[in-house]
Amino acid sequence: MLDLYTWATPNGHKVHIMLEELGLDYHVHPIDIGAGDQFRPEFLKISPNNKMPALVDPDGPGGEPIDLFESGAILIYLAEKTGKFMPSDPRGRYEVMKWLMFQMGGVGPMLGQAHHFRVYAPEKIEYGIERYTNEANRLYGVLDRRLGESKYLAGDDYTIADMATFPWIRNPDRKGVDMADYPNVARWFGDIAARPAVKRGLQVLEDKRVSGPITDEMRENYFGHTQYEKH
C-alpha cells in the first residue's frame, strides 16, 4: 500500500491520475495547504520543500522503503516501477522526458503565476497580469502546435507527460486563455478528460476543497511569510 500525501491541486492531481491509471492501492493523507499542514514537522521529513504531493512506498528499490517529493519525480518513479506510461526505448523515453520537463519548468510555474496575479493577488498589478497572461497563451500555443502533429505530447501513446500537463490546462479562463484559440489542445484535453481513471483521479479530495474567497489564514499559508520561516 502506497502512502500519498496530497491535496486537490494540479500537482496533486497528476499523481492521483497516475495511480488510478495504474490501479495501484494507495492511502490518501490529506495535506490541507490552506490550513498549513505542509509546514508540520512530520510532513517536512518527507517533503523538505514543504510542497505536496509526496509519496512513500514501503516496497521500494531492493525491497526497502523509499520516500519521494516533487510530482515529476513521483511520476517517473511509478512509471519505472510498473513499466507503464513510459517507453522502454531511449528515444521514446527522452521524448517523454522533454515534455515532462516542459510541464515542470514552464507550464506549471507560468500558468500558476497567471492564475495568481489574475485571481489571488490582493492588488491588481497590471504588469504581472499582462506578463503571465501572455506567457500562458504562449505556452498554450506551444502545446497546440505540438498536438497538431502528434496525438499525445510524446507521440502516439498516452504517457506521464500528458498526465502531468493535463491538470494545469483545466480552467483556462483563470489564466486569461480562450481554449477556442487552441483547437488541438482542446481535442487532446477532451480525450484525456474522458478517461475513467482521469475522472476518478480528479475526484480525490475534491470534497475537501474550499469554495469561495480564500480567508486571511489561507492566504498566509499559501503565500505569506510562513513560507520563508525556518522549520
C-alpha positions, 0 to 999 in steps of 0.5 A: 500500500502506497502512502500519498500525501496530497491535496486537490491541486494540479500537482496533486492531481497528476499523481492521483491520475497516475495511480488510478491509471495504474490501479495501484492501492494507495492511502490518501493523507490529506495535506490541507495547504490552506490550513498549513499542514505542509509546514508540520514537522512530520510532513517536512521529513518527507517533503523538505520543500514543504510542497505536496504531493509526496509519496512513500512506498514501503516496497521500494528499490531492493525491497526497502522503503523509499520516500519521494517529493516533487510530482515529476519525480513521483511520476517517473518513479511509478512509471519505472516501477510498473513499466507503464506510461513510459517507453522502454526505448531511449528515444521514446523515453527522452521524448517523454522526458522533454515534455515532462520537463516542459510541464515542470519548468514552464507550464506549471510555474507560468500558468500558476503565476497567471492564475495568481496575479489574475485571481489571488493577488490582493492588488491588481498589478497590471504588469504581472497580469499582462506578463503571465497572461501572455506567457500562458497563451504562449505556452498554450500555443506551444502545446497546440502546435505540438498536438497538431502533429502528434496525438499525445505530447510524446507521440502516439501513446498516452504517457506521464507527460500528458498526465502531468500537463493535463491538470494545469490546462483545466480552467483556462479562463483563470489564466486569461486563455480562450481554449477556442484559440487552441483547437488541438489542445482542446481535442487532446484535453477532451480525450484525456478528460474522458478517461475513467481513471482521469475522472476518478483521479480528479475526484480525490479530495475534491470534497475537501476543497474550499469554495469561495474567497480564500480567508486571511489564514489561507492566504498566509499559508499559501503565500505569506511569510510562513513560507520563508520561516525556518522549520 
